């Protein structure tokens, strides 16, 4: 059994209009063909904060039969608040240097080798704003591992090693106004007042977005998402 942060029964669905879009339809068809081979595929979903990475990854996951796919978020490798509290990193949580890239790389290498009966991955719980270790089980039998996160295409030495583990990386192309609106709403939902959410989205998040958007040309596919 796959224990995932995404339940196929309750995951967001890719609706008919989305699946009729030529880019999305072609991407899903190619993905199905690769998964049918039984060989493990590591698929990365990247894009700026608020671009819909988690929702799209969950929607992809829901297209496949139970036990066929699992979602492993990069956000499980956020540095814990005990590490960043009281440091300048606290005001930049979500920036590229606030993740344990070595831990994430090690996990992807284990998943790519597929030589363990099960690998346990961390999840990130927004309700407590913390990663939670060993929350997602990835059995060796699962052919499709979907991992989503901001920096999968970053041109930094350690992140280039991350990219090398992934068979493909898809970039979420979301209109900026919609992306920022979603991002503010998400921050409010998880406890910020609206002025603070708008400040964070337009400050720290937007600085991260500029870096992430610069990586778009390196993507295997660009997914239109609105």
C-alpha positions in Angstrom: 0.0 0.0 0.0 1.2 3.5 -0.8 1.0 5.9 2.0 1.0 9.4 0.5 0.1 12.9 1.4 -2.3 12.7 -1.6 -5.3 10.4 -1.4 -6.4 9.3 -4.9 -10.0 9.4 -3.7 -9.9 13.1 -2.6 -7.1 14.5 -4.8 -7.9 17.4 -7.1 -8.9 16.2 -10.5 -7.6 17.4 -13.9 -10.9 18.4 -15.4 -12.0 17.7 -19.0 -11.1 21.2 -20.2 -7.5 20.8 -18.9 -7.1 17.4 -20.4 -8.3 18.7 -23.8 -5.4 21.2 -23.9 -2.9 19.9 -26.4 0.1 20.3 -24.2 -1.5 18.6 -21.2 -3.1 15.9 -23.3 0.2 15.0 -24.9 2.1 15.1 -21.6 -0.4 12.8 -19.9 -0.4 10.4 -22.9 3.4 10.1 -23.0 3.4 9.6 -19.2 0.9 6.8 -19.4 3.0 5.1 -22.1 6.2 5.3 -20.0 4.4 4.1 -16.8 2.9 1.1 -18.7 6.4 -0.2 -19.3 6.8 -0.9 -15.6 10.1 0.9 -15.4 10.3 3.4 -12.6 10.0 7.1 -13.7 10.8 10.0 -11.6 8.9 13.0 -12.8 9.6 16.5 -11.5 6.9 19.3 -11.4 8.3 22.8 -10.8 7.2 26.4 -11.0 7.0 29.5 -8.9 5.2 29.8 -5.6 1.5 29.6 -6.1 1.8 28.2 -9.6 -0.2 25.1 -8.8 2.5 22.5 -8.5 0.9 20.6 -5.7 -2.5 20.6 -7.2 -1.3 19.5 -10.6 0.9 16.7 -9.1 -2.1 15.5 -7.1 -4.3 15.6 -10.2 -1.7 13.5 -12.1 -1.6 11.1 -9.3 -5.4 10.7 -9.4 -5.3 9.7 -13.1 -3.4 6.5 -12.2 -4.6 3.3 -10.6 -3.9 2.8 -6.9 -0.4 1.6 -6.3 0.9 3.0 -9.6 2.0 6.4 -8.5 3.0 8.4 -5.4 3.7 12.1 -4.8 6.9 13.0 -2.9 7.1 16.8 -2.3 10.4 18.6 -2.1 8.9 20.6 0.7 9.5 17.7 3.0 13.1 19.0 3.0 12.4 22.4 4.4 14.8 23.1 7.2 12.9 22.8 10.5 11.9 25.9 12.4 14.2 24.9 15.2 17.1 25.4 12.8 16.0 28.7 11.2 14.3 30.5 14.1 16.4 33.4 15.3 18.4 33.5 12.1 18.0 35.6 8.9 16.7 32.5 7.2 13.5 32.7 9.1 12.4 35.8 7.1 13.3 33.9 3.8 11.7 30.6 4.5 11.2 29.0 1.2 14.3 30.4 -0.4 16.7 28.0 -2.0 19.1 27.9 0.9 16.3 27.0 3.4 16.1 23.4 2.1 18.2 20.3 2.9 19.2 19.7 -0.7 21.6 16.9 0.3 18.8 15.0 2.0 16.5 15.5 -0.9 19.2 14.3 -3.3 19.8 11.2 -1.2 16.1 10.4 -1.3 15.9 10.7 -5.0 19.0 8.5 -5.5 17.4 5.8 -3.4 14.1 6.1 -5.3 15.9 5.9 -8.6 17.9 2.8 -7.6 14.6 1.0 -6.7 16.5 -1.6 -4.8 14.8 -1.4 -1.4 11.4 -2.9 -0.6 10.1 0.5 0.6 11.6 3.9 1.0 10.0 6.4 3.4 9.9 10.1 2.5 9.1 13.2 4.5 6.0 15.3 4.0 5.4 19.0 4.8 2.4 19.9 6.9 1.3 23.5 6.4 -0.9 23.3 9.4 2.2 23.2 11.6 4.6 24.8 9.1 7.0 21.9 9.6 8.4 18.8 7.7 7.4 15.5 9.1 9.8 12.6 8.6 8.9 9.2 7.2 5.3 10.1 6.3 5.1 8.8 2.7 5.8 5.2 1.8 7.2 4.4 -1.6 7.2 0.7 -2.3 9.6 -0.7 -5.0 6.5 -1.8 -7.0 5.4 1.8 -7.7 6.5 2.8 -11.2 5.8 6.5 -11.1 7.2 8.9 -8.5 6.0 12.5 -8.9 8.1 15.0 -7.0 7.2 18.7 -7.0 9.1 21.7 -5.8 10.5 25.1 -6.6 14.1 24.5 -7.4 14.3 21.3 -9.5 15.9 23.1 -12.4 18.1 25.5 -10.4 21.6 26.0 -11.9 23.4 25.4 -8.6 25.8 22.5 -8.2 23.8 20.4 -5.7 20.5 21.1 -7.5 22.0 20.1 -10.8 22.6 16.7 -9.2 18.9 16.7 -8.2 17.9 17.3 -11.8 20.1 14.4 -12.9 18.0 12.0 -10.9 14.8 13.1 -12.7 13.7 11.6 -16.0 11.7 14.7 -16.9 10.8 18.0 -15.3 7.7 19.9 -16.2 7.3 23.6 -15.6 4.0 25.1 -14.5 3.2 28.2 -16.6 0.6 30.1 -14.6 -0.5 33.8 -15.1 1.4 35.9 -12.6 -1.8 37.7 -11.3 -3.5 34.4 -10.7 -0.4 32.9 -9.1 -0.1 35.8 -6.6 -3.8 35.7 -5.8 -3.6 32.0 -5.0 -0.5 32.5 -3.0 -1.9 35.3 -0.8 -5.1 33.2 -0.3 -3.0 30.2 0.8 -1.0 32.3 3.3 -4.2 33.6 4.8 -5.7 30.1 4.9 -2.8 29.0 7.0 -2.9 31.8 9.5 -1.4 35.1 8.2 -3.5 38.2 8.1 -4.1 39.5 4.6 -1.6 42.5 4.8 1.1 40.2 6.1 0.3 37.6 3.4 0.4 40.2 0.7 3.8 41.5 2.0 5.3 38.0 2.1 3.9 37.0 -1.4 5.3 40.2 -2.9 8.6 40.1 -1.0 10.2 36.8 -0.2 8.0 34.7 -2.4 8.5 37.0 -5.4 12.3 37.0 -5.0 12.2 33.2 -5.1 9.9 33.4 -8.2 12.4 35.4 -10.1 15.0 32.7 -9.7 12.5 29.9 -10.5 11.2 31.6 -13.6 14.7 31.9 -14.9 14.9 28.1 -15.0 11.9 27.6 -17.2 14.0 27.2 -20.5 15.6 24.0 -19.0 12.2 22.3 -18.6 11.3 19.3 -20.7 7.7 20.5 -20.9 5.9 23.7 -20.1 2.4 23.1 -18.7 -0.2 25.9 -19.2 -2.1 26.1 -15.9 -5.0 28.5 -15.1 
